[in-house]
């Protein structure tokens, strides 16, 4: 596809949990090959505190993470915003919405994963739920970074990305 790092945008509705996790994971595991971004169709305006606590407990940098609209990356984006090579929705709500037009027509995929934000339970159960969702997303990110994306044509990449499934307990 290209010699530069591939820009990958993860989308969900609120951009406070799952897409933020995916952005962090691709930055770590795909360092040098992928540059991660995340956004939401209806951003919460903040990163969920349980999500921040989990990422910080794992030693991830969280200072630059923020909830943002997918409009920042669509055709109406400000000049200088990088074009996306891949766009992955991680929730059913965002997958079913009319997405913006993405400059450059990136390869798209849908990896549905349950929303830890709606989980209720004790504080320990909530922490465990966030960790479980994080682990499922991490497995899929590892499958993606294992692909030889630099040598794949668009259709092969699209098929292989569609074949990656978020495995949930």
Wavefront OBJ file of the C-alpha trace (Angstrom):
o trace
v 0.000 0.000 0.000
v 2.501 2.674 1.118
v 5.915 3.118 2.763
v 4.692 5.664 5.331
v 2.821 4.605 8.448
v -0.788 3.741 7.632
v -3.364 6.018 9.213
v -6.137 4.063 10.881
v -9.281 5.605 12.360
v -11.374 3.721 14.923
v -14.979 4.837 15.235
v -17.685 4.348 17.804
v -20.602 6.474 18.869
v -19.270 8.276 21.956
v -15.501 8.024 21.408
v -14.895 7.585 25.116
v -14.132 3.855 25.528
v -13.662 1.288 22.735
v -12.307 3.492 19.960
v -9.934 5.172 22.438
v -8.677 1.719 23.510
v -8.137 0.752 19.860
v -6.302 4.006 19.121
v -3.959 3.401 22.063
v -3.404 -0.236 21.134
v -2.561 0.397 17.475
v -0.153 3.135 18.509
v 1.695 0.702 20.794
v 1.563 -2.535 18.799
v 1.785 -0.994 15.356
v 4.474 1.557 16.159
v 6.195 2.678 13.008
v 3.693 0.927 10.724
v 0.389 2.452 11.847
v -0.703 5.781 13.232
v -3.884 5.548 15.268
v -6.796 7.944 15.532
v -10.259 7.659 17.037
v -13.528 9.548 16.783
v -17.231 9.244 17.377
v -20.449 10.073 15.593
v -21.793 11.662 18.796
v -18.701 12.193 20.968
v -19.148 12.267 24.729
v -16.690 15.139 25.027
v -14.535 13.263 27.528
v -12.667 9.978 27.811
v -14.450 7.667 30.225
v -12.670 7.724 33.623
v -12.732 3.902 33.898
v -11.040 3.723 30.508
v -8.382 6.256 31.534
v -7.756 4.377 34.785
v -7.294 1.106 32.884
v -4.932 2.608 30.314
v -2.900 4.355 33.018
v -2.685 1.141 35.059
v -1.188 -0.543 31.973
v 1.391 2.214 31.576
v -0.161 3.806 28.484
v 0.250 7.527 27.899
v -3.161 9.183 28.183
v -2.341 12.906 28.052
v -3.271 13.347 24.379
v -6.418 11.237 24.404
v -9.671 13.110 23.869
v -13.187 12.451 22.665
v -13.672 13.963 19.217
v -16.122 14.024 16.333
v -15.600 12.019 13.182
v -16.114 15.318 11.335
v -12.486 16.111 12.216
v -11.417 13.396 9.751
v -14.095 13.507 7.019
v -14.154 15.429 3.754
v -14.928 18.665 5.643
v -11.864 18.257 7.887
v -9.486 21.140 8.410
v -6.507 21.391 6.085
v -3.572 19.257 7.168
v -5.629 16.469 8.744
v -4.136 13.214 7.490
v -6.196 11.098 5.114
v -7.114 7.716 6.552
v -5.942 4.478 4.962
v -8.286 2.368 7.093
v -11.470 3.055 9.045
v -12.776 0.487 11.534
v -16.060 0.810 13.406
v -16.044 -0.911 16.795
v -19.712 -0.531 17.714
v -22.941 -1.404 16.001
v -24.405 2.091 16.385
v -21.592 3.783 14.446
v -21.557 0.991 11.847
v -25.223 1.591 11.098
v -24.957 5.369 10.765
v -24.341 7.277 7.567
v -20.615 7.942 7.806
v -18.946 11.049 6.419
v -17.183 10.842 3.100
v -13.623 9.814 3.839
v -10.989 11.435 1.618
v -8.979 8.840 -0.265
v -11.635 6.113 0.140
v -9.990 4.131 2.949
v -10.412 0.407 3.424
v -13.209 -0.157 5.955
v -14.163 -2.916 8.366
v -16.562 -3.471 11.236
v -15.366 -5.099 14.460
v -18.336 -5.013 16.847
v -17.431 -5.116 20.519
v -19.678 -4.697 23.536
v -19.746 -1.321 25.234
v -18.223 -1.380 28.731
v -19.806 2.018 29.457
v -23.269 0.452 29.805
v -22.081 -2.328 32.124
v -23.241 -2.035 35.711
v -21.852 -3.761 38.754
v -19.467 -3.239 41.622
v -16.340 -1.182 41.077
v -14.285 -4.388 40.769
v -16.749 -5.840 38.232
v -16.657 -2.642 36.182
v -12.836 -2.694 36.158
v -12.953 -6.346 35.059
v -15.411 -5.503 32.263
v -13.178 -2.743 30.913
v -10.168 -5.077 31.082
v -12.094 -7.799 29.239
v -13.155 -5.453 26.432
v -9.612 -4.114 26.236
v -8.246 -7.664 25.905
v -10.686 -8.495 23.105
v -9.735 -5.357 21.184
v -6.039 -6.046 21.775
v -6.361 -9.519 20.248
v -7.874 -8.008 17.100
v -5.242 -5.281 16.905
v -2.520 -7.929 17.172
v -4.160 -9.857 14.315
v -4.196 -6.678 12.215
v -0.565 -5.754 12.842
v 0.458 -9.337 11.988
v -0.885 -8.855 8.450
v 1.600 -7.890 5.724
v -0.524 -4.813 4.942
v 2.280 -3.049 3.098
v 2.214 -5.689 0.362
v -1.549 -6.295 0.176
v -3.853 -4.843 -2.447
v -6.997 -3.040 -1.237
v -9.414 -5.917 -1.819
v -7.214 -8.475 -0.085
v -6.723 -6.102 2.837
v -10.475 -5.425 3.027
v -11.222 -9.170 3.093
v -8.557 -9.899 5.709
v -9.703 -7.002 7.921
v -13.295 -8.227 7.672
v -12.085 -11.644 8.781
v -10.697 -10.282 12.047
v -13.332 -10.703 14.706
v -13.459 -9.325 18.203
v -13.686 -12.417 20.377
v -15.647 -11.720 23.520
v -16.168 -13.849 26.592
l 1 2 3 4 5 6 7 8 9 10 11 12 13 14 15 16 17 18 19 20 21 22 23 24 25 26 27 28 29 30 31 32 33 34 35 36 37 38 39 40 41 42 43 44 45 46 47 48 49 50 51 52 53 54 55 56 57 58 59 60 61 62 63 64 65 66 67 68 69 70 71 72 73 74 75 76 77 78 79 80 81 82 83 84 85 86 87 88 89 90 91 92 93 94 95 96 97 98 99 100 101 102 103 104 105 106 107 108 109 110 111 112 113 114 115 116 117 118 119 120 121 122 123 124 125 126 127 128 129 130 131 132 133 134 135 136 137 138 139 140 141 142 143 144 145 146 147 148 149 150 151 152 153 154 155 156 157 158 159 160 161 162 163 164 165 166 167 168 169
